[in-house]
């Protein structure tokens, strides 16, 4: 596999690994509909609708997100995603895991971990 393709593949896998955390965190700030969420996240990470919407459905099925139909002043009603109480707990767990992982990776990258 050429290195450029490998780098692209790895970047996609890294993004997919943190996307659930990002999605849950953004929705915890305020209810959002799918397109709005996609636009917000896309300002920082490139994501495909084919990745986001299946994840949103899964998170709803798991009970960490819920949905409701919200009316808009212009256009049809939109499906909004809101975080549940279980979702708040799940988000806190994801944040703790992220902090641990980030700390460990940073230590390794900065050479602070020594084998004993």
VENUR-V414825 format. One record per run of one state. SS is the DSSP state (a for helix, b for strand, c for the rest). FROM is the first residue (numbers start at 1). LEN is the number of residues. If there is no record, write none. Layout:
ss=SS from=FROM len=LEN
ss=SS from=FROM len=LEN
This chain:
ss=c from=1 len=2
ss=a from=3 len=27
ss=c from=30 len=2
ss=b from=32 len=2
ss=a from=34 len=9
ss=c from=43 len=6
ss=a from=49 len=13
ss=c from=62 len=3
ss=b from=65 len=6
ss=c from=71 len=7
ss=b from=78 len=6
ss=c from=84 len=1
ss=a from=85 len=25
ss=c from=110 len=7
